[in-house]
């Protein structure tokens, strides 16, 4: 399923030096011009970024600074041709530069690109038509590029997407809620983005897939290395029906820091982040806070106050996050102006339609035993004549019965509402 893109005001893509130095791994080519229409990046730029994706850890703002300064080809050329000299990168530690240089020298970008192409994937870089330009909001922490598997257009899907994240060791309530929200969003044409982890992430992907919807899995490893292993089949299904995305080149393995850095991509890629269950120390809260810093909507699903797995969500809700309980409420926040969730209220009972004076007399009729009109009048604080008139009215409506000289409530149970959360 392909979602319909919503309105977008893209930021310009950061530019490179228009005359970068040559790179040994590719022919020299100019960096993309941010003022021109989006189009495929030059081959040299793509190869340089593929090399740097193996040399630089995700979210490295030092590298992002020099990438912005020199462009990908210029940055890589200075890295590989200055030997042990760190002067081309003032302010960046020698150890960091040496790590970049060592890993860049060992990189085989052509092999990495061939590996992904063999899987039916591609490597996206800024300037490509499919590049999601909202990632530019990350500044120098923007991904160098994205390795992608799947048939859909990432940029189009990202324009109408919501992140659903939460605890790995979630409760059955959390898993059910995640799947229900994902299915509801899918039915309304929204793309569900998550991290393919156990727990809430997996439930969100499965909910979207079960509804025949669109879902994107953002991995903290190579897109040819399904992780966790127990989700190998799920990730393959996502690649067939949706998209699998990662910053790291093929055959890269996850680390704790990469999981945390991956979360900034989930936050930037989507219009809002929903946290379903999370403890006080949770990577899901990192995603939510990143979304807040980027100006995206932050939402939380409430849980039991006695549950540690809801404590982090409740802390978000005490701050700037918005409480949501279903897909309609999420779409109200992230969707088009005027798209409001239906009003919520309890069921309307027959006695709610009574006039106040009549309802007051009904309240004065005891639940047990026939009661004389005078007693009902005294309890209601009105005259016997007025009380009798109201009792006959209530009798005609089926609320009370007459037994001799007394009145009693009709022994009829009120039918319960079958609305899940009240009528509309």
N, C-alpha and C positions, 0 to 999 in steps of 0.2 A: 504494500500500500504506500502511496506517495502523498505526503501531506501538502496542503496548499500553503504557499508561503504567505506570511503576513507582511505588514509594512516594515521597511528597514531603512535606516539612514546610516549607511556604512561609513566608518572612519577611513581616512586614507591609509594605505599600506606604507609602513616605513620604507624608505628608499636606501639604496646602497650607493657607493661611490660610482659615478657614471663611467669611470675608466679604471676598473680594478686591475690589479696585476694578474698575470696568468697563473693557472693552477696546474700542477703536473697531471692531475687526473682528468682534466677536461680542457677543451679549447676555450680561450678567453671569450667572454660574452658580457655585454652590459647588464647591469642590474635592472630589474623591472621599474618602469616609470610609474609612480603612483598616480599621475594625472591622466594616464592613458586608460582605455577600457580594459577590464580584466581579460587575461588571456594566458595561454600556457607560458610558464617561466622558461627562459633559455636553458638549453641542456647543461651548460657550464654551471649555472646557478643551482640546478637541481642536483647535479653530481656533487657539488661542493656542500650543499646542505645535507645530502645523504652521508657524506663523509663526516661532517660535523655532528650528525645525530649519533654517530658511534663514538665520537671523541668527547662530547660535552654532555653532562648530565642534564636531564629535563629541568627547566626552570632556573638555570644558571644565569643570573642577571649580569654577571661580569662578562660572560660570553655574549649575552644579548646586547650589551653596550657596544662591544667591538663589532658585532655583526651590524648594528645600526650605523656605526662609524665608517666601516670599510666595505660593507656588503659581504656576502658569503664567500665569493671567490677571492676578494681582497684579504679578508680575515684569514682564510685558509692558506693563502700564499705567504702572508707574513708569519703565520704559525710554523710553516714547514721550511722556510728559507732563512730564518734568523738564528739557527743553531741554538745555542744555550742562552742567547740574548733575550731578555724579557722587556727591553726598552720599548718595543712596539706596543706594549700593553701596560703602560704606567698605572700603578694603583692596583694591579692584579698580582697576587702572590706568585713567586717563582714556582712553588710546588704545584699550584693549580695549572700554570702554563705548561710545566713539564708534563703533567698528566694529559693535558689536551694534545700536546705534541706527540707523545708516545702512542696514544690511541689513534690519532689521525694518521700517523705513519703506517700503522698496522691495518687500517681500514681498507675494505675492498667494496667500494660503493657500487661498482658494476655488478658484482656478485649479489649484493643485497637487493638491488633493483630487480635482477633476474629472478631471485628467489620469490619475491613478492609477486612479480608478474606471473610466475608459474602457478601461483595460488589464485590467479584471477584478480589480484589486488593492484594497487597503485601507490605512488608516493606523491602527496600533495605538498606544494610549497606556496608561500605568499605570492600572489600574482596569478595563480591558476584560477580559472573560472569557478571551480568547485571549492576553493578555499573559503572557510567561514570567517568572514572579516570581523565578526565580533570578538574573535580571539585576539585581535590587535589591542583590545582593552587591557590586556595583560602587560603591555609595554615591553620592557626588556626581558620579561619572563615568558614572553610568547613562545610557543613551540617553534623549533627550527623548521619543522615540517610534520606531516602526519602520514603514517602508513595506514592504508585503508583497505579493507576487504568488504565486498558486498556490492549489490547492483544499483543502489540508489545514489542520488546526488547529495553529498553531505551538506553542502551549503544550503540547499533548499530545505532539507529536513531540519537543520539547526535553527532556521528562522521560526519554526513552530514546534519547539521542543520544551520539555519539562524534565528536570532531573528528579528521580525518586531514589533516595539513599537511606541507609539505616544500618542497624546492628547486624553483624554476622550471626551471632548466637541469639537470634530473635525468638520471640514467643509465637505460638500459633496465631494469636491475635494480630501480631505485627505482620506475619507472612500473609494472612488472609487480607488484611487491609491494603498491603502493598499490591497484591494481585488485583484486588477490586479497583483500586485507584488507577492502576495501569490499564486495565480493561476499559474503564470508563473514559479515560483520556483518549485511548485508541479509537473508541467508538465516535468520539467527537473530532477525530482527525488530527490529534496531537501525537507527537513522537515522544516516546519514553526513553530517557537516557539514564544509564546506570553503569556500575563498575564490574558487573559479572561475578561479584563475590558471592560467597554463601550467604544465606539469610535473606535480608530485605532485597538486596540487589537481584539475586536469582529469582525471587518471587515476582519482582517488578517485570523482569524480562519475560518470564513465563506468562504473566497476566496479559501482556501486550501481544505475545505470540498467539495465545489461545483465542484472543479476540480478533485475530487476523490483522493486527495493527503493526505499526512501525516501531522499531526499537533499535537503539545504538548502544553497544557495549564499548566503553573506554577502558582499555587494559593498561596495566602498569608493567607490561612486558612486550616482547615481540608478538605481532599478530599471528605468527606461525607457531606460537608457544602457548596453547591454551592454559590458563591458570585461573582458579585452582583446577587441578587435574580432574576432580570430580565433576566439573562443569564443562568438560571437553565436548560432550554431545550438545549441551545447551549453546555453547559458543558457536559451534558449527551451524546450529539452527539459526542463530542470530545472523551469521554471515550469509546464509542463504536467503533469509527473509528480510533482514535489515542490514546493519553495518557494524563492523568491528574495527575499532580505531585505536591507534597507539602512537606515542612519540618515539618509541625505541625501535631500532632496526631489528630485522629477523634474528632469531635465536638469542634474544636478550631475556634475561631472567629478572623477576621482580625482587625488590628489596623493600624493607620498611619505609625508607625515605622516598622511594619511587611511588609507593602507594599514596603517600601524603601529597607529593607533587602532582600526581595524576589528578587529584581532586580539583585542582585549580582549573584544569581543562574542562571537567564536567561543569563547573560553575560558570565558566565563561561561555561555553558552547550553548547554554540553554537560557530561556527567559526567566526561569525561576527554579528554585531548589526546594523540594519537600523532604523533610526529615521525618521518618515514621517511627523509629525507635532508636534511641542512642543513650549511652551512659554519659556521665560527665566527661570522661576521657574517651573520645570517639573520633575516628577519622571523618565520620559524617558531619560532625560539627565544624571540622575544618572546611569542608565543602560549603556548608551554610555560611560561614563567616566570610569565605572568599566571595561567595555570591553577593553578600551584603556590601562588601568593599567595592565590588564592580557595579553596584547599582541595580542588581537583579532582585527579584522578589524572593524573600525567604519565608518559608511556610513550615508549619509543624503540625503533626497529628497527635492529639492528646491521648494519654494512656492512664492506667491506674496510678494514683499518687503513691501507692505502696511499691511500685515496680521500679527497680534501679535502671531498667532499660528504657524507662520513660523520663528519667530525671534530667538528662541532657536536653531532651525536647522541651520539657516544661521550663527549663532555664532560658531557652531561646524564646519561648512564648512570653516570658516575663520581660523580655527586651523588645526588640523591634520586629520579631517574626509575627506572622499572621496565622491564627488557628484555622485549619481547614479539616473537613471531615469527609468530603467526597469530591469527585471530579468536577462537578458544577462549580464548587467554591474555588477550586484551583483555576479553572478557566475564567472565572470572574476577575481574578487578579491579573493573569498573564495574557488574556485574550483581548479582543477588540473592545473599544469603548462602548458601553451600553449592553454588553453581554453579561447579564446579571444572573446569579444563582436564584432558583425559586425561593420564595418566602417560606420560612419554616414555622409551623405552629402545631399545636395539638389538635386532636379531633374535636369537632363541634358536637356537643351532646344536646339532646332534645331540650333539657331544662335550661340550656344556655339561651334559648329563644324565647323564654317566658318574660313577660313584663316584670319589672322589679317588685311591684307590690304582690303579684301572684307568686313569684318565686319566694318571697318572704313568708307567705302563708304556707307554702309547701315545706319550707324548712321547719315550720312549727309543728308539723304533723309527726308524732312519735313513730319510731320504727316498729314498735310492737303494740299490739292490742288496739281495738277501736277506742277513739278518744272523742268526747262530746265537742260540739261546735264551740261552746263557751270556753272550754279549756284551750282549744286551738287558738281562739281569738285572744285570750289572755296571754298566751305564749308569743303570739305574733304582735301584740300591742295594738290591736285594732278592734273595731266594733264587731259584735256577733253577726250583724247583717252583712257587713262588707266581707267578713270571713266566710260566711255561708255562700255568698256569690262567687267568691274565688274558689271555694271548694268544689262547687258544681262545675266551674270552668275546668279545674284540674281533673275532675271525674270524666268530663267529656274528652279530655286529652289522654286519659289512661294512666294518670299519675297516682290517683287515690281511688279507694273503694268505700262505699257506705255499708256499714253493718249496723242495722237498727238505728239508734240515735247517735252512733259514733262514726268516726272516719279513721281509715288506716291507709298506709302506703300500699300500692299495688305490688304484689310479690313477683316482679319481673326484673330479671337481671339486665343491666345495660350491656349491649354488645360491645366488645372491645374493638378498637380500630385495627385494621390490618395494614395500616401504613407503617413502614419501617421506622420512619423518623417523624411521623406526624403528617397531617394532610398539607395540601398546598392551597 
